Amino acid sequence: MTLSIQPLHPEFVGEVEGVDLTRPLDAAEVAAIEAGMDRYAVLVFHNQRLDDAQQMAFTRNFGEIENARGGNVTKPGEHRLPQGMNDVSNLGQDNQPLARDDRRRLFNLGNQLWHSDSSFRAIPAKYSLLSCRLPATSGGNTEFADMRAAYDALDPATKAEVAELICEHSLMYSRGSLGFTELTEEEKAAFRPVRQSLVRTHPVSGRVSLYLASHIGTIVGWPRPEAMAFIRDLTEHATQPGFVHAHRWRQWDLVIWDNRQTMHRVRRFDDRQPRDMRRTTVAGTAPTAEQIAA
Ligand SMILES: [Fe+2]
């Protein structure tokens, strides 16, 4: 078996064949996947029957696993999956769908907004790896947007305008935009805004991308409504159909995306039925902007 990658979209997204991710990979295979990520920013693998331990072992080929603490409203003792796994399912510990008014479900609806994982952390995520253990019975596609192509298509004046801008990101802002505003003091402290550059340069390819997310709540030094109008405008630009690819999940798909170069969102699905999706996240290595002192 040799690893090969076929493009699924004119700008980004590759489909990988010829590798079994349940087994330890050799250095050449890891290098080929990293190179594919640098080029395509999203890679799709089919028929990868991973368990949690195998998924975490595969993830560690690309860096440290991010500590998921502070990224949701699930309380200690409520977790369905082991440490190191992000539960992106609609399930409680009993493996049954969460009730319609369950706070965790309402919080997770924020995943239907365009975002980049962990942009609300001072050191944001590198890759996310999402394993489809059980797809939704209807709906539930994940859409990806290529933020490099979006940047390249900006006019020169807008490129100059965004070049030095710093945004504040928080889960409070993305959830607040859906009307999820009741947070405990502990959650407010965990969701304290962090600063991120609006433009990032990929360390290997040198390609420049817009670093957008629904977690953005303002641009540092701007009046807030002006900032949010501009961010909304940039987001509309960046998510136009030519920059977007929709992934329709099959059981045992694994999709990896680079959060530094893409945004994503899940589309509505029938969540009275189980949808079991499990994510591992590769931590980033450096902040994108200087933080305000605590
Ligand atoms: Fe996400």
py3Dmol code that shows the C-alpha trace and the ligand (Angstrom):
import py3Dmol

protein = """\
ATOM      1  CA  MET A   1       0.000   0.000   0.000  1.00  0.00           C
ATOM      2  CA  THR A   2       1.275   3.441  -0.840  1.00  0.00           C
ATOM      3  CA  LEU A   3      -0.272   6.592   0.473  1.00  0.00           C
ATOM      4  CA  SER A   4      -1.849   8.791  -2.192  1.00  0.00           C
ATOM      5  CA  ILE A   5      -3.888  11.999  -2.049  1.00  0.00           C
ATOM      6  CA  GLN A   6      -6.538  13.127  -4.545  1.00  0.00           C
ATOM      7  CA  PRO A   7      -7.944  16.680  -4.451  1.00  0.00           C
ATOM      8  CA  LEU A   8     -11.688  16.978  -3.729  1.00  0.00           C
ATOM      9  CA  HIS A   9     -11.964  20.733  -4.366  1.00  0.00           C
ATOM     10  CA  PRO A  10     -10.102  23.231  -6.601  1.00  0.00           C
ATOM     11  CA  GLU A  11      -8.579  25.080  -3.601  1.00  0.00           C
ATOM     12  CA  PHE A  12      -8.172  22.583  -0.750  1.00  0.00           C
ATOM     13  CA  VAL A  13      -9.294  19.230   0.768  1.00  0.00           C
ATOM     14  CA  GLY A  14      -7.582  15.970  -0.195  1.00  0.00           C
ATOM     15  CA  GLU A  15      -8.806  12.387   0.036  1.00  0.00           C
ATOM     16  CA  VAL A  16      -6.172   9.973   1.292  1.00  0.00           C
ATOM     17  CA  GLU A  17      -5.891   6.332   0.354  1.00  0.00           C
ATOM     18  CA  GLY A  18      -3.405   3.580   1.112  1.00  0.00           C
ATOM     19  CA  VAL A  19      -2.876   3.989   4.845  1.00  0.00           C
ATOM     20  CA  ASP A  20      -4.258   2.188   7.913  1.00  0.00           C
ATOM     21  CA  LEU A  21      -4.435   4.659  10.802  1.00  0.00           C
ATOM     22  CA  THR A  22      -5.180   1.995  13.414  1.00  0.00           C
ATOM     23  CA  ARG A  23      -1.526   0.858  13.249  1.00  0.00           C
ATOM     24  CA  PRO A  24       1.652   2.780  14.168  1.00  0.00           C
ATOM     25  CA  LEU A  25       2.796   4.794  11.126  1.00  0.00           C
ATOM     26  CA  ASP A  26       6.360   5.000   9.868  1.00  0.00           C
ATOM     27  CA  ALA A  27       8.141   8.351   9.521  1.00  0.00           C
ATOM     28  CA  ALA A  28       7.548   8.513   5.765  1.00  0.00           C
ATOM     29  CA  GLU A  29       3.787   8.091   6.215  1.00  0.00           C
ATOM     30  CA  VAL A  30       3.642  10.793   8.901  1.00  0.00           C
ATOM     31  CA  ALA A  31       5.694  13.132   6.684  1.00  0.00           C
ATOM     32  CA  ALA A  32       3.386  12.477   3.716  1.00  0.00           C
ATOM     33  CA  ILE A  33       0.314  13.301   5.813  1.00  0.00           C
ATOM     34  CA  GLU A  34       1.927  16.494   7.196  1.00  0.00           C
ATOM     35  CA  ALA A  35       2.875  17.550   3.658  1.00  0.00           C
ATOM     36  CA  GLY A  36      -0.699  16.827   2.571  1.00  0.00           C
ATOM     37  CA  MET A  37      -1.997  18.995   5.402  1.00  0.00           C
ATOM     38  CA  ASP A  38       0.340  21.833   4.425  1.00  0.00           C
ATOM     39  CA  ARG A  39      -0.988  21.672   0.871  1.00  0.00           C
ATOM     40  CA  TYR A  40      -4.685  20.756   1.320  1.00  0.00           C
ATOM     41  CA  ALA A  41      -5.444  21.978   4.897  1.00  0.00           C
ATOM     42  CA  VAL A  42      -8.164  19.277   5.168  1.00  0.00           C
ATOM     43  CA  LEU A  43      -7.597  15.534   4.634  1.00  0.00           C
ATOM     44  CA  VAL A  44     -10.329  12.897   4.450  1.00  0.00           C
ATOM     45  CA  PHE A  45      -9.678   9.226   5.272  1.00  0.00           C
ATOM     46  CA  HIS A  46     -12.310   6.500   4.897  1.00  0.00           C
ATOM     47  CA  ASN A  47     -12.753   3.135   6.631  1.00  0.00           C
ATOM     48  CA  GLN A  48     -10.580   3.890   9.669  1.00  0.00           C
ATOM     49  CA  ARG A  49     -12.062   1.786  12.477  1.00  0.00           C
ATOM     50  CA  LEU A  50     -10.277   3.643  15.255  1.00  0.00           C
ATOM     51  CA  ASP A  51     -10.853   3.206  18.960  1.00  0.00           C
ATOM     52  CA  ASP A  52     -10.064   6.082  21.337  1.00  0.00           C
ATOM     53  CA  ALA A  53      -6.554   4.837  22.180  1.00  0.00           C
ATOM     54  CA  GLN A  54      -5.684   4.402  18.479  1.00  0.00           C
ATOM     55  CA  GLN A  55      -7.054   7.839  17.636  1.00  0.00           C
ATOM     56  CA  MET A  56      -4.966   9.466  20.374  1.00  0.00           C
ATOM     57  CA  ALA A  57      -1.853   7.524  19.317  1.00  0.00           C
ATOM     58  CA  PHE A  58      -2.303   8.648  15.689  1.00  0.00           C
ATOM     59  CA  THR A  59      -2.885  12.243  16.841  1.00  0.00           C
ATOM     60  CA  ARG A  60       0.418  12.344  18.757  1.00  0.00           C
ATOM     61  CA  ASN A  61       2.300  11.980  15.462  1.00  0.00           C
ATOM     62  CA  PHE A  62       1.569  15.674  14.862  1.00  0.00           C
ATOM     63  CA  GLY A  63       2.231  17.193  18.290  1.00  0.00           C
ATOM     64  CA  GLU A  64       0.884  17.229  21.832  1.00  0.00           C
ATOM     65  CA  ILE A  65      -2.790  16.574  22.495  1.00  0.00           C
ATOM     66  CA  GLU A  66      -4.518  19.755  23.624  1.00  0.00           C
ATOM     67  CA  ASN A  67      -5.969  19.884  27.132  1.00  0.00           C
ATOM     68  CA  ALA A  68      -9.730  20.198  26.542  1.00  0.00           C
ATOM     69  CA  ARG A  69     -10.349  21.982  29.872  1.00  0.00           C
ATOM     70  CA  GLY A  70     -12.433  25.162  29.688  1.00  0.00           C
ATOM     71  CA  GLY A  71     -13.813  24.481  26.210  1.00  0.00           C
ATOM     72  CA  ASN A  72     -17.408  23.591  27.131  1.00  0.00           C
ATOM     73  CA  VAL A  73     -19.966  23.518  29.947  1.00  0.00           C
ATOM     74  CA  THR A  74     -19.667  19.800  30.722  1.00  0.00           C
ATOM     75  CA  LYS A  75     -19.015  19.386  34.448  1.00  0.00           C
ATOM     76  CA  PRO A  76     -16.280  17.156  35.912  1.00  0.00           C
ATOM     77  CA  GLY A  77     -17.753  13.684  36.321  1.00  0.00           C
ATOM     78  CA  GLU A  78     -20.125  14.141  33.359  1.00  0.00           C
ATOM     79  CA  HIS A  79     -17.623  13.071  30.703  1.00  0.00           C
ATOM     80  CA  ARG A  80     -18.457  10.127  28.461  1.00  0.00           C
ATOM     81  CA  LEU A  81     -14.986   9.779  26.930  1.00  0.00           C
ATOM     82  CA  PRO A  82     -11.483   9.429  28.419  1.00  0.00           C
ATOM     83  CA  GLN A  83      -9.172  12.399  28.968  1.00  0.00           C
ATOM     84  CA  GLY A  84      -7.643  13.538  25.674  1.00  0.00           C
ATOM     85  CA  MET A  85     -10.862  12.926  23.703  1.00  0.00           C
ATOM     86  CA  ASN A  86     -13.269  15.793  22.884  1.00  0.00           C
ATOM     87  CA  ASP A  87     -16.835  14.516  22.863  1.00  0.00           C
ATOM     88  CA  VAL A  88     -18.545  16.131  19.857  1.00  0.00           C
ATOM     89  CA  SER A  89     -21.477  13.726  20.017  1.00  0.00           C
ATOM     90  CA  ASN A  90     -25.012  14.601  21.129  1.00  0.00           C
ATOM     91  CA  LEU A  91     -24.831  11.916  23.827  1.00  0.00           C
ATOM     92  CA  GLY A  92     -24.734  11.799  27.610  1.00  0.00           C
ATOM     93  CA  GLN A  93     -22.884   9.238  29.721  1.00  0.00           C
ATOM     94  CA  ASP A  94     -25.746   6.797  29.147  1.00  0.00           C
ATOM     95  CA  ASN A  95     -25.069   7.002  25.361  1.00  0.00           C
ATOM     96  CA  GLN A  96     -28.543   8.460  24.827  1.00  0.00           C
ATOM     97  CA  PRO A  97     -29.194  11.785  23.067  1.00  0.00           C
ATOM     98  CA  LEU A  98     -29.226  14.777  25.420  1.00  0.00           C
ATOM     99  CA  ALA A  99     -32.642  16.268  26.181  1.00  0.00           C
ATOM    100  CA  ARG A 100     -33.739  19.185  24.030  1.00  0.00           C
ATOM    101  CA  ASP A 101     -33.244  21.715  26.839  1.00  0.00           C
ATOM    102  CA  ASP A 102     -30.016  20.173  28.179  1.00  0.00           C
ATOM    103  CA  ARG A 103     -27.529  22.963  28.737  1.00  0.00           C
ATOM    104  CA  ARG A 104     -24.681  20.978  27.136  1.00  0.00           C
ATOM    105  CA  ARG A 105     -26.746  20.475  23.982  1.00  0.00           C
ATOM    106  CA  LEU A 106     -27.632  24.160  23.773  1.00  0.00           C
ATOM    107  CA  PHE A 107     -23.993  25.100  24.225  1.00  0.00           C
ATOM    108  CA  ASN A 108     -22.907  22.636  21.510  1.00  0.00           C
ATOM    109  CA  LEU A 109     -25.306  24.227  19.017  1.00  0.00           C
ATOM    110  CA  GLY A 110     -22.574  26.874  18.742  1.00  0.00           C
ATOM    111  CA  ASN A 111     -20.709  24.349  16.555  1.00  0.00           C
ATOM    112  CA  GLN A 112     -23.178  25.255  13.800  1.00  0.00           C
ATOM    113  CA  LEU A 113     -21.485  28.665  13.574  1.00  0.00           C
ATOM    114  CA  TRP A 114     -18.336  29.065  11.471  1.00  0.00           C
ATOM    115  CA  HIS A 115     -15.301  28.754  13.726  1.00  0.00           C
ATOM    116  CA  SER A 116     -11.746  27.602  14.157  1.00  0.00           C
ATOM    117  CA  ASP A 117     -11.287  25.172  17.071  1.00  0.00           C
ATOM    118  CA  SER A 118      -9.790  26.669  20.223  1.00  0.00           C
ATOM    119  CA  SER A 119      -9.314  30.176  18.812  1.00  0.00           C
ATOM    120  CA  PHE A 120     -10.612  31.116  22.278  1.00  0.00           C
ATOM    121  CA  ARG A 121      -7.381  29.783  23.826  1.00  0.00           C
ATOM    122  CA  ALA A 122      -4.257  31.937  24.144  1.00  0.00           C
ATOM    123  CA  ILE A 123      -2.374  29.220  22.255  1.00  0.00           C
ATOM    124  CA  PRO A 124      -4.907  28.049  19.666  1.00  0.00           C
ATOM    125  CA  ALA A 125      -5.096  24.559  18.163  1.00  0.00           C
ATOM    126  CA  LYS A 126      -3.041  23.237  15.261  1.00  0.00           C
ATOM    127  CA  TYR A 127      -5.046  20.274  13.897  1.00  0.00           C
ATOM    128  CA  SER A 128      -8.389  18.733  14.782  1.00  0.00           C
ATOM    129  CA  LEU A 129      -9.042  15.056  13.997  1.00  0.00           C
ATOM    130  CA  LEU A 130     -12.687  14.029  13.912  1.00  0.00           C
ATOM    131  CA  SER A 131     -13.655  10.369  13.853  1.00  0.00           C
ATOM    132  CA  CYS A 132     -17.172   9.398  12.807  1.00  0.00           C
ATOM    133  CA  ARG A 133     -18.184   6.463  15.001  1.00  0.00           C
ATOM    134  CA  LEU A 134     -21.876   6.856  14.142  1.00  0.00           C
ATOM    135  CA  PRO A 135     -23.172   9.393  11.591  1.00  0.00           C
ATOM    136  CA  ALA A 136     -26.392  11.386  11.956  1.00  0.00           C
ATOM    137  CA  THR A 137     -29.425   9.759  10.372  1.00  0.00           C
ATOM    138  CA  SER A 138     -30.048  12.979   8.434  1.00  0.00           C
ATOM    139  CA  GLY A 139     -28.052  16.199   8.064  1.00  0.00           C
ATOM    140  CA  GLY A 140     -24.869  16.754  10.073  1.00  0.00           C
ATOM    141  CA  ASN A 141     -22.455  17.517   7.230  1.00  0.00           C
ATOM    142  CA  THR A 142     -19.327  19.384   8.259  1.00  0.00           C
ATOM    143  CA  GLU A 143     -18.456  22.296   6.005  1.00  0.00           C
ATOM    144  CA  PHE A 144     -14.952  23.681   5.648  1.00  0.00           C
ATOM    145  CA  ALA A 145     -13.827  27.074   4.337  1.00  0.00           C
ATOM    146  CA  ASP A 146     -10.342  27.739   2.946  1.00  0.00           C
ATOM    147  CA  MET A 147      -9.102  30.871   4.693  1.00  0.00           C
ATOM    148  CA  ARG A 148      -6.011  31.100   2.452  1.00  0.00           C
ATOM    149  CA  ALA A 149      -8.092  31.310  -0.704  1.00  0.00           C
ATOM    150  CA  ALA A 150     -10.307  33.830   1.108  1.00  0.00           C
ATOM    151  CA  TYR A 151      -7.297  35.980   1.980  1.00  0.00           C
ATOM    152  CA  ASP A 152      -5.822  35.755  -1.521  1.00  0.00           C
ATOM    153  CA  ALA A 153      -9.104  37.023  -3.000  1.00  0.00           C
ATOM    154  CA  LEU A 154      -9.213  40.182  -0.858  1.00  0.00           C
ATOM    155  CA  ASP A 155      -8.527  43.455  -2.658  1.00  0.00           C
ATOM    156  CA  PRO A 156      -5.179  45.146  -1.829  1.00  0.00           C
ATOM    157  CA  ALA A 157      -6.772  47.849   0.348  1.00  0.00           C
ATOM    158  CA  THR A 158      -8.511  45.274   2.550  1.00  0.00           C
ATOM    159  CA  LYS A 159      -5.314  43.198   2.789  1.00  0.00           C
ATOM    160  CA  ALA A 160      -3.514  46.300   4.052  1.00  0.00           C
ATOM    161  CA  GLU A 161      -6.333  47.065   6.497  1.00  0.00           C
ATOM    162  CA  VAL A 162      -6.409  43.597   8.110  1.00  0.00           C
ATOM    163  CA  ALA A 163      -2.626  43.170   8.231  1.00  0.00           C
ATOM    164  CA  GLU A 164      -1.995  44.360  11.799  1.00  0.00           C
ATOM    165  CA  LEU A 165      -5.425  43.891  13.379  1.00  0.00           C
ATOM    166  CA  ILE A 166      -5.902  41.938  16.618  1.00  0.00           C
ATOM    167  CA  CYS A 167      -9.265  40.403  17.568  1.00  0.00           C
ATOM    168  CA  GLU A 168     -10.628  39.230  20.897  1.00  0.00           C
ATOM    169  CA  HIS A 169     -12.043  35.690  20.906  1.00  0.00           C
ATOM    170  CA  SER A 170     -14.220  33.996  23.506  1.00  0.00           C
ATOM    171  CA  LEU A 171     -16.796  31.209  23.744  1.00  0.00           C
ATOM    172  CA  MET A 172     -18.934  33.875  25.423  1.00  0.00           C
ATOM    173  CA  TYR A 173     -19.195  35.736  22.117  1.00  0.00           C
ATOM    174  CA  SER A 174     -20.072  32.763  19.874  1.00  0.00           C
ATOM    175  CA  ARG A 175     -22.614  31.366  22.369  1.00  0.00           C
ATOM    176  CA  GLY A 176     -23.904  34.847  23.175  1.00  0.00           C
ATOM    177  CA  SER A 177     -24.710  35.388  19.488  1.00  0.00           C
ATOM    178  CA  LEU A 178     -27.181  32.452  19.775  1.00  0.00           C
ATOM    179  CA  GLY A 179     -28.692  33.832  22.979  1.00  0.00           C
ATOM    180  CA  PHE A 180     -26.791  31.461  25.269  1.00  0.00           C
ATOM    181  CA  THR A 181     -25.825  34.081  27.826  1.00  0.00           C
ATOM    182  CA  GLU A 182     -26.321  32.507  31.258  1.00  0.00           C
ATOM    183  CA  LEU A 183     -22.892  31.515  32.517  1.00  0.00           C
ATOM    184  CA  THR A 184     -21.611  30.715  35.989  1.00  0.00           C
ATOM    185  CA  GLU A 185     -18.821  32.835  37.484  1.00  0.00           C
ATOM    186  CA  GLU A 186     -16.479  29.879  36.919  1.00  0.00           C
ATOM    187  CA  GLU A 187     -17.450  29.686  33.218  1.00  0.00           C
ATOM    188  CA  LYS A 188     -17.029  33.435  32.776  1.00  0.00           C
ATOM    189  CA  ALA A 189     -13.512  33.135  34.188  1.00  0.00           C
ATOM    190  CA  ALA A 190     -12.723  30.133  31.926  1.00  0.00           C
ATOM    191  CA  PHE A 191     -14.102  31.991  28.879  1.00  0.00           C
ATOM    192  CA  ARG A 192     -12.096  35.177  29.445  1.00  0.00           C
ATOM    193  CA  PRO A 193     -11.348  36.682  25.983  1.00  0.00           C
ATOM    194  CA  VAL A 194      -7.959  36.103  24.378  1.00  0.00           C
ATOM    195  CA  ARG A 195      -6.251  38.035  21.605  1.00  0.00           C
ATOM    196  CA  GLN A 196      -5.513  36.640  18.146  1.00  0.00           C
ATOM    197  CA  SER A 197      -4.063  38.164  14.994  1.00  0.00           C
ATOM    198  CA  LEU A 198      -6.619  38.512  12.210  1.00  0.00           C
ATOM    199  CA  VAL A 199      -4.045  37.363   9.657  1.00  0.00           C
ATOM    200  CA  ARG A 200      -1.743  34.370   9.993  1.00  0.00           C
ATOM    201  CA  THR A 201       1.120  33.027   7.913  1.00  0.00           C
ATOM    202  CA  HIS A 202       1.540  29.268   7.624  1.00  0.00           C
ATOM    203  CA  PRO A 203       4.949  28.222   9.019  1.00  0.00           C
ATOM    204  CA  VAL A 204       5.723  25.791   6.179  1.00  0.00           C
ATOM    205  CA  SER A 205       3.919  26.950   3.037  1.00  0.00           C
ATOM    206  CA  GLY A 206       4.192  30.669   3.836  1.00  0.00           C
ATOM    207  CA  ARG A 207       0.592  31.115   2.707  1.00  0.00           C
ATOM    208  CA  VAL A 208      -1.372  33.846   4.424  1.00  0.00           C
ATOM    209  CA  SER A 209      -4.859  33.250   5.780  1.00  0.00           C
ATOM    210  CA  LEU A 210      -7.632  35.150   7.510  1.00  0.00           C
ATOM    211  CA  TYR A 211      -8.034  33.986  11.090  1.00  0.00           C
ATOM    212  CA  LEU A 212     -11.773  34.333  11.632  1.00  0.00           C
ATOM    213  CA  ALA A 213     -14.237  32.611  13.978  1.00  0.00           C
ATOM    214  CA  SER A 214     -17.645  33.268  15.467  1.00  0.00           C
ATOM    215  CA  HIS A 215     -15.708  33.457  18.760  1.00  0.00           C
ATOM    216  CA  ILE A 216     -14.623  36.984  17.780  1.00  0.00           C
ATOM    217  CA  GLY A 217     -16.255  39.702  19.892  1.00  0.00           C
ATOM    218  CA  THR A 218     -14.307  42.785  18.889  1.00  0.00           C
ATOM    219  CA  ILE A 219     -11.200  44.199  17.202  1.00  0.00           C
ATOM    220  CA  VAL A 220      -8.753  45.791  19.636  1.00  0.00           C
ATOM    221  CA  GLY A 221      -8.948  49.605  19.409  1.00  0.00           C
ATOM    222  CA  TRP A 222     -12.137  49.668  17.282  1.00  0.00           C
ATOM    223  CA  PRO A 223     -15.653  50.676  18.282  1.00  0.00           C
ATOM    224  CA  ARG A 224     -17.387  47.340  18.782  1.00  0.00           C
ATOM    225  CA  PRO A 225     -20.248  47.688  16.257  1.00  0.00           C
ATOM    226  CA  GLU A 226     -17.793  48.789  13.577  1.00  0.00           C
ATOM    227  CA  ALA A 227     -15.558  45.822  14.408  1.00  0.00           C
ATOM    228  CA  MET A 228     -18.408  43.329  14.278  1.00  0.00           C
ATOM    229  CA  ALA A 229     -19.793  44.733  11.024  1.00  0.00           C
ATOM    230  CA  PHE A 230     -16.336  44.341   9.465  1.00  0.00           C
ATOM    231  CA  ILE A 231     -15.867  40.820  10.859  1.00  0.00           C
ATOM    232  CA  ARG A 232     -19.305  39.841   9.552  1.00  0.00           C
ATOM    233  CA  ASP A 233     -18.392  41.208   6.129  1.00  0.00           C
ATOM    234  CA  LEU A 234     -15.066  39.319   6.078  1.00  0.00           C
ATOM    235  CA  THR A 235     -16.826  36.125   7.204  1.00  0.00           C
ATOM    236  CA  GLU A 236     -19.379  36.407   4.405  1.00  0.00           C
ATOM    237  CA  HIS A 237     -16.539  36.869   1.944  1.00  0.00           C
ATOM    238  CA  ALA A 238     -14.537  33.948   3.367  1.00  0.00           C
ATOM    239  CA  THR A 239     -17.434  31.479   3.346  1.00  0.00           C
ATOM    240  CA  GLN A 240     -18.776  32.067  -0.148  1.00  0.00           C
ATOM    241  CA  PRO A 241     -19.408  28.805  -2.035  1.00  0.00           C
ATOM    242  CA  GLY A 242     -16.150  28.856  -4.023  1.00  0.00           C
ATOM    243  CA  PHE A 243     -14.105  28.582  -0.805  1.00  0.00           C
ATOM    244  CA  VAL A 244     -16.300  25.938   0.861  1.00  0.00           C
ATOM    245  CA  HIS A 245     -16.344  22.135   0.800  1.00  0.00           C
ATOM    246  CA  ALA A 246     -19.077  20.045   2.463  1.00  0.00           C
ATOM    247  CA  HIS A 247     -18.108  16.685   3.929  1.00  0.00           C
ATOM    248  CA  ARG A 248     -20.900  14.118   4.139  1.00  0.00           C
ATOM    249  CA  TRP A 249     -19.938  11.682   6.898  1.00  0.00           C
ATOM    250  CA  ARG A 250     -19.776   7.928   6.521  1.00  0.00           C
ATOM    251  CA  GLN A 251     -19.196   5.680   9.510  1.00  0.00           C
ATOM    252  CA  TRP A 252     -15.435   5.332  10.199  1.00  0.00           C
ATOM    253  CA  ASP A 253     -14.406   8.446   8.288  1.00  0.00           C
ATOM    254  CA  LEU A 254     -11.590  10.388   9.884  1.00  0.00           C
ATOM    255  CA  VAL A 255     -11.130  13.997   8.807  1.00  0.00           C
ATOM    256  CA  ILE A 256      -8.155  16.143   9.836  1.00  0.00           C
ATOM    257  CA  TRP A 257      -8.219  19.904   9.433  1.00  0.00           C
ATOM    258  CA  ASP A 258      -5.709  22.649  10.062  1.00  0.00           C
ATOM    259  CA  ASN A 259      -7.349  25.255  12.310  1.00  0.00           C
ATOM    260  CA  ARG A 260      -4.712  27.801  11.302  1.00  0.00           C
ATOM    261  CA  GLN A 261      -5.866  27.756   7.675  1.00  0.00           C
ATOM    262  CA  THR A 262      -9.571  26.856   7.721  1.00  0.00           C
ATOM    263  CA  MET A 263     -12.903  27.436   9.432  1.00  0.00           C
ATOM    264  CA  HIS A 264     -15.624  24.827   9.762  1.00  0.00           C
ATOM    265  CA  ARG A 265     -19.185  24.348  10.989  1.00  0.00           C
ATOM    266  CA  VAL A 266     -21.567  21.434  11.405  1.00  0.00           C
ATOM    267  CA  ARG A 267     -24.961  21.669   9.706  1.00  0.00           C
ATOM    268  CA  ARG A 268     -28.249  20.903  11.446  1.00  0.00           C
ATOM    269  CA  PHE A 269     -29.092  17.252  12.009  1.00  0.00           C
ATOM    270  CA  ASP A 270     -31.770  15.192  13.707  1.00  0.00           C
ATOM    271  CA  ASP A 271     -30.321  15.052  17.178  1.00  0.00           C
ATOM    272  CA  ARG A 272     -33.074  12.936  18.662  1.00  0.00           C
ATOM    273  CA  GLN A 273     -30.991  10.130  17.110  1.00  0.00           C
ATOM    274  CA  PRO A 274     -27.442   9.345  18.326  1.00  0.00           C
ATOM    275  CA  ARG A 275     -24.577  10.979  16.424  1.00  0.00           C
ATOM    276  CA  ASP A 276     -21.254   9.829  17.842  1.00  0.00           C
ATOM    277  CA  MET A 277     -18.331  11.988  16.712  1.00  0.00           C
ATOM    278  CA  ARG A 278     -15.048  12.012  18.628  1.00  0.00           C
ATOM    279  CA  ARG A 279     -12.364  14.630  18.257  1.00  0.00           C
ATOM    280  CA  THR A 280      -8.746  14.797  19.229  1.00  0.00           C
ATOM    281  CA  THR A 281      -6.941  18.103  18.984  1.00  0.00           C
ATOM    282  CA  VAL A 282      -3.273  18.822  18.334  1.00  0.00           C
ATOM    283  CA  ALA A 283      -2.163  21.772  20.462  1.00  0.00           C
ATOM    284  CA  GLY A 284      -0.567  24.779  18.813  1.00  0.00           C
ATOM    285  CA  THR A 285       2.904  25.838  19.854  1.00  0.00           C
ATOM    286  CA  ALA A 286       2.724  29.654  20.140  1.00  0.00           C
ATOM    287  CA  PRO A 287       0.245  32.496  20.608  1.00  0.00           C
ATOM    288  CA  THR A 288      -0.640  34.602  17.535  1.00  0.00           C
ATOM    289  CA  ALA A 289      -0.726  37.863  19.492  1.00  0.00           C
ATOM    290  CA  GLU A 290       0.407  39.332  22.780  1.00  0.00           C
ATOM    291  CA  GLN A 291      -2.125  38.773  25.588  1.00  0.00           C
ATOM    292  CA  ILE A 292      -3.295  41.356  28.079  1.00  0.00           C
ATOM    293  CA  ALA A 293      -1.888  40.714  31.550  1.00  0.00           C
ATOM    294  CA  ALA A 294      -4.394  38.895  33.796  1.00  0.00           C
TER     295      ALA A 294
END
"""
ligand_1 = """\
1
LIG
Fe -15.192 22.728 15.776
"""
view = py3Dmol.view(width=600, height=400)
view.addModel(protein, "pdb")
view.setStyle({"model": 0}, {"cartoon": {"style": "trace"}})
view.addModel(ligand_1, "xyz")
view.setStyle({"model": 1}, {"stick": {}})
view.zoomTo()
view.show()
